[in-house]
Amino acid sequence: MKKLFYLLPFLVLFQSSCTMMVKGLAKTVAKHYDDHKDLNLSDLELINQNGQTGKFGTSFTGKTVYLYAWEQQLPRTDQDSDYAGLKKRFAKYNDVVFINIYTGSSEKDWQKIQNIKNERVAVYRLSSAPQNAGFKKLVDSSTVVNIIGKDGALLGFKGPTPSDKLLVDYALDQARTGIDATTSTKTMIKGINSNRRFKNPALYTWYENHFGTKPADKLSVSISNNGN
């Protein structure tokens, strides 16, 4: 996975320009997460493992969805400790679900994804319905991670990814209230000072509530720019 940068070491080295760097780097990295936030996936037609067809919006009413879409490369599995950890941390949230969607047409590849051991991950494939064309075009030929809001809006396109840890947790949690990943990522980055501590009390409280512990003295944040 390609990493754009590791933010906090730069903040330590260049404290005098901290504010400028935070704003600039946050804009560079996070701006693409909301490229398609106006795209609503409620009418996306999916086929489950039993061959039953249903609409995305109907299947995931009131749910925030962390979605891997793939055509050629296999999605994350439980052997990926970052992905397994993300699912474990969000197991307590009844309104967050994890799914895989196969966008190709190979029966052999469809069988592969059904055989992957992925705890708490439902598996679907795209039908040939016309309304699926736009989404299929966006995600074909790569493995793409997306965050979908409770109303079907595409709140996070190609990230954040499981290895982004602090940022992906915050983005996924904020998506539960309809906030897109670009906005939440910028909030998190701007909320950490040059000493790698929270300067935003709301973020400190969020961390305690979400992780069940106090933040470390030196926070570690990394950001990626794609869903591969």
PLY file of the C-alpha trace (Angstrom):
ply
format ascii 1.0
element vertex 228
property float x
property float y
property float z
element edge 227
property int vertex1
property int vertex2
end_header
0.00 0.00 0.00
1.37 3.37 -0.97
1.71 5.86 1.87
1.71 9.54 1.08
3.46 10.50 4.28
3.84 9.90 7.99
2.53 13.11 9.40
3.76 13.43 12.93
7.54 13.05 12.46
7.34 16.04 10.12
5.47 17.99 12.76
8.27 17.36 15.24
10.97 18.47 12.80
9.18 21.56 11.59
7.27 22.87 14.58
7.57 26.48 13.44
5.50 25.73 10.35
3.23 23.21 12.04
-0.06 24.94 11.32
0.72 25.50 7.66
1.88 21.91 7.16
-1.12 20.40 8.88
-3.55 22.35 6.77
-1.66 21.75 3.53
-1.04 18.04 4.01
-4.55 17.40 5.26
-5.95 19.05 2.15
-3.66 17.07 -0.14
-4.39 13.68 1.37
-8.02 13.90 2.37
-9.51 15.87 -0.49
-10.18 12.80 -2.65
-12.06 10.89 0.04
-15.15 12.97 -0.76
-14.76 12.93 -4.55
-18.06 11.08 -4.90
-19.98 12.00 -1.77
-22.93 13.02 -3.97
-23.14 9.46 -5.29
-25.83 7.50 -3.47
-25.66 3.72 -3.52
-29.13 2.97 -2.15
-30.32 1.64 -5.52
-27.23 -0.52 -6.07
-28.45 -4.04 -6.82
-26.59 -6.84 -5.06
-26.75 -10.63 -5.20
-25.95 -12.54 -2.01
-24.38 -15.98 -1.64
-27.79 -17.63 -1.87
-28.49 -16.02 -5.23
-31.04 -13.58 -3.80
-31.16 -10.08 -5.26
-31.75 -6.97 -3.20
-31.12 -3.23 -3.07
-28.21 -1.86 -1.04
-30.46 0.64 0.70
-32.91 -2.03 1.76
-30.26 -4.48 2.93
-28.38 -1.90 5.03
-31.08 0.42 6.31
-29.71 2.42 9.25
-26.22 0.96 8.84
-22.84 2.56 8.19
-20.98 0.26 5.81
-17.25 -0.32 5.45
-17.06 -1.84 2.00
-14.36 -3.56 -0.02
-15.17 -3.72 -3.72
-12.94 -5.82 -5.95
-12.71 -7.20 -9.44
-9.25 -8.72 -9.79
-7.36 -8.43 -6.51
-8.76 -10.16 -3.44
-9.94 -7.92 -0.57
-8.54 -7.87 2.94
-8.89 -11.02 5.04
-8.69 -11.88 8.72
-5.00 -12.65 8.16
-4.52 -8.89 7.82
-4.08 -7.77 11.42
-5.05 -4.16 10.66
-8.36 -5.20 9.10
-9.07 -7.76 11.81
-8.33 -5.13 14.44
-10.64 -2.60 12.83
-13.51 -5.07 12.78
-12.86 -6.02 16.40
-12.88 -2.39 17.54
-16.20 -1.75 15.82
-17.88 -4.96 16.95
-19.57 -3.01 19.75
-21.35 -0.72 17.28
-24.53 -2.38 16.05
-24.93 0.18 13.28
-21.57 -0.57 11.57
-21.17 -3.48 9.15
-18.37 -4.79 6.95
-19.01 -6.23 3.50
-17.20 -7.35 0.34
-18.63 -6.78 -3.13
-17.35 -8.60 -6.19
-17.79 -6.47 -9.31
-16.56 -8.91 -11.97
-18.23 -11.69 -13.94
-15.98 -14.71 -13.33
-17.71 -17.53 -11.47
-14.29 -18.81 -10.38
-13.39 -15.47 -8.79
-16.82 -15.22 -7.18
-16.17 -18.60 -5.58
-12.82 -17.32 -4.27
-14.38 -14.45 -2.40
-17.01 -16.73 -0.89
-14.29 -19.02 0.42
-12.29 -16.27 2.15
-12.39 -16.53 5.93
-13.60 -13.09 6.94
-15.34 -12.87 10.28
-18.34 -10.51 10.37
-18.07 -9.75 6.63
-21.05 -10.38 4.35
-20.28 -11.17 0.71
-22.15 -9.91 -2.37
-21.70 -9.53 -6.10
-23.03 -6.82 -8.39
-25.97 -7.75 -10.58
-26.14 -6.66 -14.22
-28.74 -3.98 -13.40
-28.18 -0.66 -15.27
-28.02 1.34 -12.04
-24.85 -0.54 -11.06
-22.83 0.77 -14.01
-21.61 3.97 -12.35
-20.32 2.27 -9.23
-18.77 -0.58 -11.21
-16.84 1.90 -13.36
-15.46 3.59 -10.24
-14.08 0.44 -8.64
-13.15 -1.94 -11.48
-9.57 -3.21 -11.85
-8.55 -2.54 -8.26
-9.55 -3.30 -4.70
-11.29 -0.23 -3.36
-12.34 0.53 0.19
-15.35 2.76 0.72
-17.34 4.12 3.64
-21.08 4.32 2.99
-23.39 6.40 5.18
-26.72 5.31 6.60
-28.53 7.10 3.79
-26.45 5.35 1.10
-24.10 8.28 0.45
-20.49 7.46 -0.50
-18.78 9.26 2.39
-15.30 7.80 1.97
-13.92 6.83 -1.44
-10.64 4.88 -1.53
-9.95 5.39 2.13
-9.09 5.73 4.85
-7.76 2.15 4.98
-7.39 -0.22 7.97
-3.67 0.56 8.28
-4.54 4.21 8.90
-5.79 3.13 12.32
-6.55 6.32 14.28
-7.86 8.09 11.18
-9.92 5.21 9.84
-11.51 4.68 13.25
-12.46 8.34 13.50
-13.69 8.52 9.90
-15.82 5.39 10.23
-17.24 6.52 13.55
-18.04 10.01 12.24
-19.70 8.50 9.17
-22.29 7.10 11.57
-23.56 10.68 11.89
-23.26 11.45 8.17
-19.87 13.19 8.17
-17.70 12.47 5.12
-14.17 11.08 5.47
-12.47 14.21 4.13
-14.05 16.37 6.83
-13.31 13.91 9.65
-9.73 13.34 8.50
-9.02 17.08 8.46
-10.59 17.44 11.90
-8.37 14.71 13.32
-5.14 16.03 11.77
-5.80 19.60 12.82
-6.69 18.38 16.31
-3.17 17.04 16.99
-0.44 19.48 18.00
3.31 19.47 17.31
3.90 17.44 20.48
1.74 14.67 19.03
-1.05 15.18 21.55
-4.70 16.10 21.13
-5.30 19.83 21.33
-9.00 19.30 20.70
-10.78 18.16 23.91
-13.59 16.58 21.88
-11.08 14.30 20.15
-9.57 13.32 23.50
-13.02 12.36 24.77
-13.80 10.49 21.57
-10.58 8.50 21.87
-11.35 7.48 25.46
-14.89 6.43 24.60
-13.93 4.54 21.45
-10.74 2.78 22.54
-11.62 2.49 26.23
-8.31 3.97 27.32
-6.49 7.30 27.50
-4.50 8.45 24.45
-0.79 7.68 24.38
1.61 10.51 25.22
2.80 10.46 21.63
0.08 9.72 19.08
0.99 7.98 15.85
-0.87 8.87 12.65
-0.35 7.72 9.07
-2.46 8.46 6.01
-2.86 6.56 2.75
-4.32 7.75 -0.51
-5.91 4.65 -1.99
-7.89 1.55 -1.20
-5.44 -1.06 -2.48
0 1
1 2
2 3
3 4
4 5
5 6
6 7
7 8
8 9
9 10
10 11
11 12
12 13
13 14
14 15
15 16
16 17
17 18
18 19
19 20
20 21
21 22
22 23
23 24
24 25
25 26
26 27
27 28
28 29
29 30
30 31
31 32
32 33
33 34
34 35
35 36
36 37
37 38
38 39
39 40
40 41
41 42
42 43
43 44
44 45
45 46
46 47
47 48
48 49
49 50
50 51
51 52
52 53
53 54
54 55
55 56
56 57
57 58
58 59
59 60
60 61
61 62
62 63
63 64
64 65
65 66
66 67
67 68
68 69
69 70
70 71
71 72
72 73
73 74
74 75
75 76
76 77
77 78
78 79
79 80
80 81
81 82
82 83
83 84
84 85
85 86
86 87
87 88
88 89
89 90
90 91
91 92
92 93
93 94
94 95
95 96
96 97
97 98
98 99
99 100
100 101
101 102
102 103
103 104
104 105
105 106
106 107
107 108
108 109
109 110
110 111
111 112
112 113
113 114
114 115
115 116
116 117
117 118
118 119
119 120
120 121
121 122
122 123
123 124
124 125
125 126
126 127
127 128
128 129
129 130
130 131
131 132
132 133
133 134
134 135
135 136
136 137
137 138
138 139
139 140
140 141
141 142
142 143
143 144
144 145
145 146
146 147
147 148
148 149
149 150
150 151
151 152
152 153
153 154
154 155
155 156
156 157
157 158
158 159
159 160
160 161
161 162
162 163
163 164
164 165
165 166
166 167
167 168
168 169
169 170
170 171
171 172
172 173
173 174
174 175
175 176
176 177
177 178
178 179
179 180
180 181
181 182
182 183
183 184
184 185
185 186
186 187
187 188
188 189
189 190
190 191
191 192
192 193
193 194
194 195
195 196
196 197
197 198
198 199
199 200
200 201
201 202
202 203
203 204
204 205
205 206
206 207
207 208
208 209
209 210
210 211
211 212
212 213
213 214
214 215
215 216
216 217
217 218
218 219
219 220
220 221
221 222
222 223
223 224
224 225
225 226
226 227
